[in-house]
Amino acid sequence: MFSTAARRLTSLIRIRKEMFELSLEKRQSNSFDKPQLPMRPLTIIDFKRHDDAADARAVSIGSKKQGWRISDDEVIGGYSRGTFTLMNDFQNTDVTNQDDSEDKREQDNEMDMEKSDIQPFVRWQGNIDTRVGPKSRAKRSGFCAIRCPEFPGSIPVGAKYNALEIQCRPDGRTYTFNLKVQTYFPDDLYQSLITVQPEDIEEHKRDGFVSVVLPFRDFLLTSHGTAKSHQRSLDGGIELQHFGLTIMDGRDGPFCFDISKIRLVNYDSVEEKIIS
């Protein structure tokens, strides 16, 4: 089976190819006597695709396979814990070395998965405990986080899109979406809040999944968890390296956040951030 690095490279090549095709389509469809149309959405994560699903499974292997990363406040002596599981898994393929015939079967399984109505998703869940450990030097505690594998060479978003769309099923708690882009300062991190209430979920989807739109202009530039005094907006030239989620809302208790797909989009009505 391909390593995470090989899967990420394959995924990036596919994303860049699709972005080129969408750019070409946009140029061909626009003309001087027609309104300038935005580029169609571009999917960057879909757990129905084999490489994205394999990266989600690899989280249980740890840093050795470099899949999705999960962390919590255990690193500072805290008590919060989280898990990350691929649900509706089309086939629970073991992340070990496989021969060519098995690789061929995986390719066939991926094609079957894409034709299926089943939508795999990842479930990130756990419990937040804000107690500070007796041996901890931290003044506060209570967080869990996940992060996707890094895109090798980054995704050249540029100014082609103005928002991210996350197909997810939140639980009503406040989550922070972390966006790492290429900058001169390695500690820079752009962050935006996801605050979806249960009544909003019920209003839009029977299965609880909604599409939450995060406009780039609403992201706040931070470093080490603190907003920087000099803000730089995400208004163009974006080179996306990786992204993730953090829960640190200061509340004790269980949490659950499901994700099925993430896309780059052009979104006009930034006031309405939840769509069906």
ZANUTI-567729 format. One line per 10 residues: number of its first residue (from 0); their letters; for each residue x, y, z negated of N, C-alpha, C, CB. Coordinates in steps of 0.05 Angstrom, whole numbers, plus 5000, padded with zeros to 4 digits. Glycine has a CB too. Layout:
NUM	A	X Y Z X Y Z X Y Z X Y Z; ...
//
This chain:
0	MFSTAARRLT	5017 4976 5000 5000 5000 5000 5018 5025 5000 4981 5000 4976; 5009 5046 5013 5024 5071 5014 5028 5083 4987 5011 5090 5033; 5051 5096 4982 5055 5110 4957 5038 5136 4958 5085 5117 4954; 5036 5148 4934 5021 5173 4932 5033 5194 4951 5020 5183 4903; 5059 5196 4952 5072 5216 4969 5064 5212 4998 5103 5215 4966; 5064 5186 5007 5057 5180 5035 5027 5186 5039 5062 5151 5041; 5010 5180 5019 4982 5186 5022 4977 5216 5024 4966 5174 4999; 4991 5231 5006 4987 5260 5007 4996 5272 5033 5003 5273 4984; 5018 5262 5044 5028 5271 5070 5008 5265 5092 5055 5259 5077; 4997 5241 5092 4977 5234 5111 4952 5252 5109 4969 5204 5108
10	SLIRIRKEMF	4944 5257 5084 4921 5274 5079 4926 5302 5089 4914 5274 5049; 4950 5312 5083 4957 5340 5092 4958 5342 5122 4984 5348 5080; 4968 5322 5136 4969 5322 5165 4940 5323 5176 4984 5297 5176; 4922 5307 5164 4894 5307 5172 4881 5334 5168 4879 5285 5157; 4887 5346 5144 4875 5373 5138 4885 5394 5157 4881 5380 5109; 4912 5394 5162 4923 5414 5181 4912 5410 5209 4954 5411 5181; 4909 5385 5217 4898 5379 5244 4870 5389 5246 4900 5349 5250; 4853 5384 5226 4826 5393 5227 4824 5423 5225 4810 5380 5203; 4842 5436 5210 4842 5465 5209 4849 5477 5236 4862 5474 5187; 4868 5465 5250 4876 5474 5276 4852 5472 5295 4900 5459 5287
20	ELSLEKRQSN	4838 5449 5294 4815 5444 5312 4793 5464 5306 4805 5416 5309; 4788 5470 5280 4768 5489 5273 4775 5518 5282 4763 5489 5242; 4801 5524 5280 4810 5551 5289 4807 5553 5319 4840 5555 5281; 4813 5532 5333 4810 5532 5362 4780 5535 5370 4821 5507 5375; 4763 5520 5355 4734 5522 5360 4724 5550 5355 4720 5502 5342; 4734 5563 5334 4726 5590 5327 4734 5609 5349 4738 5599 5301; 4758 5607 5359 4768 5625 5381 4751 5621 5406 4797 5620 5386; 4745 5596 5412 4729 5591 5436 4700 5600 5435 4730 5561 5442; 4689 5599 5410 4661 5607 5407 4657 5637 5405 4650 5593 5383; 4677 5651 5396 4675 5680 5392 4683 5695 5418 4692 5690 5368
30	SFDKPQLPMR	4670 5717 5423 4677 5734 5446 4669 5762 5439 4662 5724 5472; 4676 5781 5457 4672 5809 5451 4642 5815 5449 4685 5826 5472; 4625 5801 5464 4596 5807 5464 4581 5790 5445 4585 5803 5492; 4595 5775 5427 4582 5759 5407 4593 5765 5379 4585 5728 5413; 4576 5762 5359 4587 5766 5332 4609 5747 5325 4564 5764 5311; 4628 5756 5309 4650 5739 5301 4641 5719 5280 4674 5756 5291; 4642 5693 5287 4633 5673 5268 4655 5663 5251 4621 5649 5284; 4650 5657 5225 4670 5646 5208 4676 5617 5214 4662 5648 5178; 4699 5607 5205 4706 5579 5209 4688 5562 5193 4736 5574 5202; 4682 5538 5204 4665 5519 5190 4680 5508 5166 4657 5496 5209
40	PLTIIDFKRH	4666 5498 5146 4679 5487 5121 4699 5465 5128 4658 5476 5102; 4720 5464 5111 4741 5445 5114 4743 5428 5088 4768 5458 5121; 4739 5402 5090 4740 5385 5066 4769 5379 5059 4724 5359 5071; 4777 5384 5034 4804 5378 5026 4806 5355 5007 4817 5403 5013; 4784 5349 4993 4782 5326 4976 4754 5313 4980 4786 5333 4945; 4754 5287 4985 4729 5272 4988 4735 5243 4979 4718 5273 5017; 4723 5235 4957 4730 5209 4946 4717 5186 4962 4721 5208 4917; 4704 5193 4984 4695 5172 5003 4718 5165 5021 4671 5183 5019; 4739 5181 5023 4762 5175 5039 4782 5158 5023 4776 5201 5049; 4794 5140 5037 4811 5120 5023 4834 5133 5008 4821 5100 5043
50	DDAADARAVS	4848 5152 5021 4872 5164 5008 4864 5179 4982 4887 5182 5027; 4842 5194 4983 4833 5209 4960 4824 5190 4938 4811 5228 4967; 4810 5169 4946 4801 5149 4926 4825 5135 4913 4783 5128 4939; 4845 5128 4930 4869 5115 4919 4884 5132 4899 4888 5106 4942; 4885 5158 4905 4898 5177 4886 4883 5178 4860 4900 5205 4899; 4856 5176 4861 4840 5177 4837 4845 5152 4820 4810 5179 4844; 4847 5129 4834 4853 5104 4819 4880 5104 4806 4851 5080 4838; 4899 5118 4819 4927 5118 4809 4930 5133 4783 4945 5130 4830; 4910 5147 4774 4913 5162 4749 4918 5143 4726 4888 5178 4743; 4907 5119 4727 4911 5099 4705 4939 5088 4704 4891 5077 4708
60	IGSKKQGWRI	4954 5091 4726 4982 5082 4728 5001 5101 4714 4990 5077 4757; 4993 5126 4713 5010 5146 4700 5028 5160 4720 5027 5134 4678; 5049 5173 4711 5066 5189 4728 5082 5173 4748 5085 5205 4711; 5084 5147 4744 5099 5130 4762 5088 5131 4790 5100 5101 4752; 5061 5130 4793 5049 5131 4819 5041 5159 4828 5024 5113 4819; 5042 5178 4810 5038 5206 4816 5011 5210 4829 5060 5216 4835; 4990 5198 4819 4963 5204 4828 4952 5229 4813 4944 5180 4823; 4926 5229 4808 4915 5251 4792 4928 5250 4764 4884 5249 4791; 4932 5273 4753 4944 5275 4726 4923 5283 4706 4968 5295 4726; 4924 5270 4683 4905 5277 4661 4922 5283 4636 4885 5254 4656
70	SDDEVIGGYS	4914 5303 4622 4929 5311 4598 4909 5321 4576 4950 5333 4604; 4919 5323 4552 4902 5333 4530 4920 5344 4508 4883 5311 4518; 4908 5352 4486 4924 5366 4466 4940 5346 4448 4906 5382 4448; 4941 5321 4455 4958 5302 4441 4987 5311 4443 4955 5274 4453; 4994 5326 4464 5022 5335 4468 5030 5355 4447 5025 5347 4496; 5010 5368 4434 5016 5387 4412 5005 5377 4385 5004 5415 4418; 5001 5350 4384 4992 5339 4359 4962 5341 4354 5006 5351 4337; 4946 5346 4375 4917 5348 4372 4903 5322 4375 4907 5367 4393; 4876 5324 4374 4860 5300 4373 4840 5297 4397 4844 5299 4347; 4840 5316 4415 4823 5314 4439 4833 5292 4457 4822 5341 4454
80	RGTFTLMNDF	4815 5278 4470 4822 5256 4488 4803 5256 4512 4822 5229 4474; 4814 5248 4536 4797 5247 4560 4805 5223 4577 4800 5273 4576; 4786 5215 4594 4790 5194 4614 4782 5204 4641 4775 5168 4606; 4792 5190 4662 4788 5198 4689 4783 5173 4705 4812 5215 4701; 4759 5169 4716 4751 5143 4728 4737 5148 4754 4733 5127 4709; 4745 5132 4774 4731 5132 4800 4706 5116 4798 4749 5122 4823; 4682 5129 4803 4656 5115 4801 4646 5110 4829 4637 5133 4785; 4627 5090 4830 4616 5082 4856 4639 5074 4875 4599 5104 4869; 4660 5062 4863 4683 5054 4879 4675 5033 4899 4706 5044 4860; 4681 5040 4925 4673 5021 4946 4687 4995 4944 4679 5033 4974
90	QNTDVTNQDD	4713 4996 4937 4728 4972 4932 4751 4979 4912 4740 4960 4958; 4752 4966 4890 4772 4972 4870 4798 4959 4877 4763 4963 4842; 4812 4973 4895 4838 4963 4906 4860 4967 4885 4845 4975 4932; 4875 4947 4879 4897 4949 4860 4919 4966 4873 4908 4921 4852; 4931 4984 4858 4952 5002 4868 4979 4988 4865 4952 5029 4854; 4983 4967 4880 5008 4952 4880 5017 4948 4909 5006 4925 4865; 5041 4937 4913 5051 4931 4940 5033 4911 4953 5080 4922 4939; 5027 4915 4979 5010 4897 4994 5023 4892 5021 4982 4909 4997; 5016 4869 5033 5027 4863 5059 5011 4876 5081 5028 4832 5064; 5020 4873 5106 5007 4887 5128 4979 4879 5132 5023 4883 5154
100	SEDKREQDNE	4972 4854 5129 4945 4845 5133 4926 4858 5113 4943 4814 5130; 4936 4862 5088 4919 4875 5068 4916 4904 5074 4931 4871 5040; 4937 4917 5085 4935 4945 5093 4914 4947 5115 4962 4955 5104; 4913 4928 5134 4893 4929 5155 4865 4926 5144 4899 4906 5175; 4862 4909 5124 4836 4906 5111 4827 4932 5097 4836 4882 5092; 4847 4946 5085 4840 4971 5072 4830 4992 5093 4865 4982 5057; 4843 4992 5116 4834 5010 5137 4805 5004 5146 4853 5009 5161; 4799 4978 5148 4772 4970 5155 4753 4978 5133 4771 4940 5160; 4761 4975 5108 4744 4982 5086 4738 5012 5085 4757 4973 5059; 4759 5028 5092 4755 5057 5093 4734 5064 5114 4782 5071 5099
110	MDMEKSDIQP	4735 5052 5137 4715 5057 5158 4687 5050 5148 4722 5042 5184; 4685 5027 5134 4659 5019 5124 4650 5038 5103 4661 4990 5112; 4668 5049 5086 4661 5068 5065 4650 5093 5077 4685 5074 5048; 4663 5103 5099 4654 5128 5111 4626 5125 5123 4674 5137 5132; 4619 5101 5132 4593 5096 5144 4572 5091 5122 4594 5072 5163; 4580 5085 5098 4561 5078 5077 4548 5103 5066 4576 5063 5054; 4524 5100 5054 4510 5122 5041 4520 5126 5012 4480 5117 5041; 4536 5107 5002 4547 5109 4975 4568 5131 4974 4559 5082 4966; 4565 5150 4955 4584 5171 4952 4601 5167 4926 4570 5199 4951; 4625 5157 4929 4642 5155 4905 4648 5182 4893 4669 5141 4912
120	FVRWQGNIDT	4653 5183 4867 4660 5208 4853 4677 5201 4829 4634 5223 4844; 4691 5221 4819 4707 5217 4795 4693 5227 4771 4735 5230 4798; 4695 5213 4750 4682 5222 4724 4704 5228 4704 4663 5200 4713; 4706 5253 4698 4725 5262 4677 4709 5267 4652 4741 5288 4686; 4714 5252 4631 4699 5255 4607 4716 5250 4583 4675 5235 4607; 4706 5258 4560 4722 5254 4535 4709 5269 4512 4750 5263 4539; 4726 5277 4494 4717 5291 4470 4737 5312 4462 4713 5271 4446; 4726 5336 4457 4743 5359 4448 4742 5361 4418 4733 5385 4461; 4766 5362 4406 4768 5364 4377 4787 5388 4372 4779 5338 4364; 4776 5409 4359 4792 5433 4356 4810 5433 4331 4773 5457 4355
130	RVGPKSRAKR	4810 5411 4316 4827 5410 4293 4857 5411 4301 4822 5384 4277; 4872 5425 4286 4901 5427 4290 4914 5405 4273 4913 5455 4282; 4931 5389 4286 4944 5367 4272 4962 5377 4250 4960 5350 4292; 4965 5361 4229 4981 5369 4205 5010 5375 4212 4979 5349 4184; 5021 5362 4232 5049 5365 4240 5052 5383 4264 5062 5338 4245; 5030 5395 4273 5031 5412 4297 5040 5440 4290 5004 5412 4311; 5055 5452 4309 5063 5479 4306 5044 5499 4319 5092 5483 4317; 5024 5487 4333 5005 5503 4348 4985 5517 4328 4989 5486 4368; 4976 5541 4336 4957 5555 4319 4928 5547 4326 4961 5585 4323; 4925 5538 4351 4898 5529 4360 4901 5503 4375 4885 5550 4378
140	SGFCAIRCPE	4879 5488 4377 4879 5463 4391 4852 5458 4404 4887 5439 4372; 4849 5437 4419 4824 5430 4431 4823 5435 4461 4802 5446 4418; 4837 5418 4477 4835 5420 4506 4840 5393 4519 4855 5442 4516; 4829 5390 4543 4835 5368 4561 4838 5380 4589 4813 5346 4560; 4853 5368 4607 4858 5378 4633 4863 5356 4653 4882 5398 4633; 4857 5361 4679 4863 5344 4701 4876 5360 4723 4838 5328 4711; 4891 5347 4740 4904 5360 4763 4907 5341 4786 4932 5372 4754; 4901 5351 4810 4904 5334 4833 4933 5331 4841 4888 5345 4857; 4941 5311 4857 4968 5309 4867 4975 5334 4884 4972 5283 4883; 5000 5341 4884 5009 5364 4899 5008 5358 4929 5037 5373 4891
150	FPGSIPVGAK	4999 5378 4945 4999 5375 4974 5027 5382 4984 4978 5394 4987; 5041 5363 4996 5068 5368 5005 5069 5390 5027 5081 5342 5016; 5084 5410 5022 5086 5432 5042 5063 5452 5039 5086 5421 5069; 5043 5446 5022 5020 5463 5017 5000 5464 5041 5029 5492 5011; 4975 5473 5035 4954 5476 5055 4954 5505 5063 4926 5467 5044; 4958 5511 5089 4960 5539 5098 4932 5551 5101 4975 5541 5124; 4920 5559 5079 4893 5570 5080 4893 5598 5093 4881 5573 5051; 4914 5613 5087 4917 5640 5099 4893 5657 5091 4919 5638 5130; 4881 5670 5111 4856 5686 5107 4833 5673 5121 4861 5715 5116; 4835 5648 5127 4814 5634 5143 4789 5629 5126 4824 5608 5154
160	YNALEIQCRP	4792 5627 5099 4769 5621 5082 4770 5640 5058 4770 5591 5072; 4746 5644 5046 4744 5662 5024 4735 5650 4998 4726 5685 5030; 4731 5623 4997 4721 5610 4973 4726 5580 4973 4691 5616 4970; 4724 5568 4950 4723 5539 4946 4695 5531 4939 4744 5530 4925; 4687 5508 4949 4661 5496 4942 4666 5469 4930 4642 5494 4967; 4655 5466 4905 4659 5441 4890 4633 5427 4887 4672 5446 4863; 4630 5403 4898 4606 5387 4894 4610 5371 4868 4601 5367 4919; 4595 5379 4848 4601 5368 4822 4575 5365 4805 4620 5387 4807; 4578 5352 4783 4556 5348 4764 4567 5356 4736 4545 5319 4764; 4565 5381 4728 4575 5390 4702 4555 5383 4680 4580 5420 4703
170	DGRTYTFNLK	4563 5389 4656 4546 5383 4633 4536 5408 4617 4560 5365 4614; 4541 5431 4628 4533 5456 4615 4555 5470 4599 4510 5450 4598; 4578 5456 4595 4600 5469 4581 4616 5486 4601 4618 5448 4568; 4633 5503 4590 4649 5521 4607 4676 5508 4614 4654 5548 4592; 4681 5507 4640 4706 5495 4650 4722 5517 4665 4700 5471 4669; 4748 5513 4665 4766 5531 4679 4777 5517 4703 4789 5542 4661; 4773 5528 4727 4785 5517 4751 4812 5530 4756 4766 5521 4776; 4833 5514 4758 4860 5524 4761 4870 5520 4790 4879 5509 4742; 4879 5542 4802 4888 5542 4830 4917 5550 4831 4870 5560 4847; 4934 5532 4841 4962 5537 4843 4969 5543 4873 4980 5514 4832
180	VQTYFPDDLY	4978 5567 4878 4986 5574 4905 5015 5582 4906 4968 5598 4916; 5026 5583 4929 5055 5590 4932 5059 5619 4926 5064 5583 4961; 5076 5625 4906 5082 5652 4898 5112 5653 4891 5065 5662 4874; 5122 5678 4886 5150 5681 4879 5155 5673 4850 5158 5710 4883; 5133 5671 4834 5136 5665 4806 5124 5637 4800 5121 5687 4788; 5140 5618 4793 5131 5590 4790 5110 5586 4768 5154 5573 4784; 5107 5604 4749 5088 5601 4728 5061 5614 4734 5098 5613 4702; 5058 5627 4757 5033 5639 4765 5011 5618 4769 5036 5656 4790; 4987 5623 4759 4965 5605 4762 4939 5622 4764 4963 5584 4739; 4924 5617 4785 4898 5631 4788 4876 5615 4776 4892 5637 4819
190	QSLITVQPED	4859 5628 4760 4838 5614 4746 4810 5627 4749 4845 5612 4716; 4790 5610 4750 4762 5619 4751 4745 5601 4734 4752 5620 4781; 4723 5612 4723 4706 5596 4705 4683 5583 4720 4695 5614 4683; 4676 5559 4711 4652 5545 4720 4633 5543 4697 4659 5516 4732; 4611 5557 4699 4591 5558 4677 4564 5551 4689 4591 5586 4663; 4558 5526 4692 4533 5517 4703 4516 5505 4681 4537 5495 4725; 4492 5517 4677 4474 5508 4656 4457 5484 4665 4456 5531 4647; 4448 5467 4647 4432 5443 4654 4407 5450 4671 4424 5428 4630; 4394 5473 4664 4370 5480 4679 4377 5487 4708 4356 5504 4666; 4401 5498 4713 4410 5504 4740 4414 5478 4756 4436 5520 4740
200	IEEHKRDGFV	4425 5458 4743 4429 5432 4756 4402 5419 4764 4445 5413 4738; 4383 5420 4745 4357 5408 4749 4342 5422 4772 4340 5408 4724; 4346 5448 4774 4332 5463 4795 4342 5456 4823 4336 5493 4790; 4367 5449 4826 4379 5446 4852 4380 5417 4862 4406 5457 4853; 4386 5398 4845 4390 5370 4854 4378 5350 4834 4419 5365 4858; 4364 5331 4844 4352 5310 4827 4374 5293 4814 4333 5293 4843; 4395 5288 4829 4416 5270 4819 4436 5285 4801 4431 5257 4841; 4431 5311 4798 4449 5327 4780 4473 5339 4794 4459 5310 4759; 4479 5332 4819 4501 5343 4834 4493 5370 4846 4511 5324 4855; 4510 5390 4843 4506 5416 4855 4532 5424 4869 4498 5437 4834
210	SVVLPFRDFL	4530 5443 4887 4554 5455 4900 4559 5482 4887 4550 5457 4931; 4581 5483 4872 4589 5508 4859 4610 5522 4876 4600 5502 4830; 4604 5548 4883 4622 5563 4900 4639 5582 4882 4606 5579 4921; 4665 5581 4886 4684 5598 4872 4697 5617 4892 4704 5582 4855; 4688 5642 4895 4701 5661 4913 4730 5667 4904 4685 5687 4915; 4748 5668 4923 4776 5674 4916 4779 5701 4902 4793 5673 4941; 4762 5719 4909 4764 5746 4897 4758 5747 4867 4746 5766 4912; 4745 5725 4857 4738 5724 4829 4760 5710 4812 4712 5710 4825; 4781 5700 4825 4802 5686 4809 4820 5707 4795 4819 5668 4828; 4827 5700 4771 4844 5717 4755 4873 5705 4754 4833 5719 4726
220	LTSHGTAKSH	4893 5722 4758 4920 5714 4758 4930 5711 4729 4938 5733 4774; 4940 5687 4722 4949 5682 4694 4977 5670 4694 4929 5664 4680; 4988 5670 4670 5014 5657 4666 5015 5646 4638 5038 5677 4672; 5019 5620 4635 5019 5608 4608 4993 5613 4593 5043 5617 4592; 4971 5613 4607 4945 5616 4594 4936 5645 4588 4945 5601 4569; 4952 5664 4596 4946 5693 4591 4944 5708 4617 4968 5705 4573; 4924 5725 4619 4920 5742 4643 4944 5761 4646 4894 5758 4641; 4954 5763 4670 4977 5781 4675 4967 5810 4677 4992 5773 4701; 4984 5828 4667 4976 5856 4668 4975 5867 4696 4997 5873 4652; 4991 5857 4714 4990 5865 4742 4977 5843 4758 5019 5872 4753
230	QRSLDGGIEL	4952 5847 4766 4937 5827 4781 4943 5829 4811 4907 5831 4776; 4945 5806 4824 4947 5804 4853 4924 5787 4863 4975 5792 4862; 4907 5798 4880 4883 5784 4888 4890 5763 4909 4863 5804 4899; 4873 5743 4911 4875 5722 4931 4860 5731 4956 4865 5694 4921; 4872 5749 4971 4857 5761 4993 4870 5755 5020 4856 5791 4990; 4888 5735 5021 4900 5728 5046 4927 5715 5042 4902 5752 5065; 4937 5701 5062 4963 5689 5060 4965 5666 5040 4983 5709 5054; 4942 5653 5034 4942 5633 5013 4955 5607 5023 4913 5627 5004; 4974 5597 5007 4986 5570 5012 4979 5553 4987 5017 5573 5016; 4959 5536 4990 4949 5520 4968 4967 5496 4962 4920 5511 4974
240	QHFGLTIMDG	4976 5495 4937 4994 5473 4929 4980 5451 4914 5017 5484 4912; 4964 5458 4894 4947 5438 4880 4927 5453 4863 4965 5420 4862; 4908 5438 4852 4887 5451 4835 4879 5431 4813 4863 5459 4852; 4864 5441 4794 4855 5424 4772 4834 5437 4755 4879 5416 4755; 4827 5424 4733 4807 5434 4715 4816 5432 4686 4780 5419 4719; 4808 5451 4670 4814 5450 4642 4788 5456 4626 4836 5470 4634; 4784 5442 4604 4763 5449 4585 4776 5457 4559 4742 5426 4581; 4770 5482 4551 4782 5493 4526 4763 5515 4516 4811 5504 4530; 4738 5507 4513 4717 5527 4506 4714 5531 4476 4691 5519 4518; 4731 5519 4460 4730 5524 4431 4708 5509 4417 4727 5552 4426
250	RDGPFCFDIS	4695 5490 4430 4673 5475 4418 4681 5446 4414 4648 5477 4435; 4675 5434 4391 4679 5406 4387 4657 5390 4400 4680 5399 4356; 4663 5366 4409 4643 5348 4419 4649 5337 4447 4617 5363 4421; 4632 5319 4457 4637 5305 4482 4634 5324 4506 4618 5282 4485; 4647 5316 4528 4644 5330 4553 4644 5310 4576 4666 5351 4557; 4632 5318 4599 4631 5301 4622 4628 5318 4647 4608 5280 4621; 4646 5314 4666 4646 5330 4691 4652 5311 4714 4668 5354 4690; 4633 5309 4733 4636 5291 4756 4642 5308 4781 4610 5275 4761; 4660 5298 4798 4668 5312 4823 4666 5292 4846 4696 5324 4821; 4653 5299 4868 4652 5282 4891 4667 5293 4915 4624 5276 4898
260	KIRLVNYDSV	4668 5320 4917 4680 5331 4942 4687 5360 4936 4659 5330 4966; 4709 5370 4949 4718 5397 4948 4724 5407 4976 4742 5401 4929; 4713 5431 4982 4717 5442 5009 4726 5471 5008 4690 5440 5026; 4740 5480 5029 4745 5508 5034 4721 5518 5051 4772 5512 5049; 4710 5541 5043 4686 5552 5056 4689 5582 5060 4661 5545 5040; 4672 5592 5078 4668 5621 5080 4640 5626 5070 4672 5632 5109; 4638 5642 5048 4612 5645 5035 4606 5675 5032 4612 5632 5007; 4582 5683 5042 4575 5711 5042 4563 5721 5016 4555 5716 5064; 4544 5706 5005 4529 5715 4982 4544 5706 4957 4501 5704 4982; 4563 5722 4948 4580 5714 4925 4564 5716 4899 4605 5731 4923
270	EEKIIS	4540 5730 4900 4524 5731 4875 4512 5704 4869 4502 5752 4879; 4505 5688 4889 4493 5662 4884 4515 5641 4887 4470 5657 4904; 4524 5631 4864 4547 5613 4864 4539 5584 4862 4566 5620 4842; 4513 5578 4860 4504 5550 4859 4485 5547 4883 4490 5544 4832; 4492 5528 4900 4475 5523 4924 4468 5493 4925 4489 5531 4949; 4447 5487 4939 4438 5459 4941 4456 5444 4960 4409 5457 4950
//
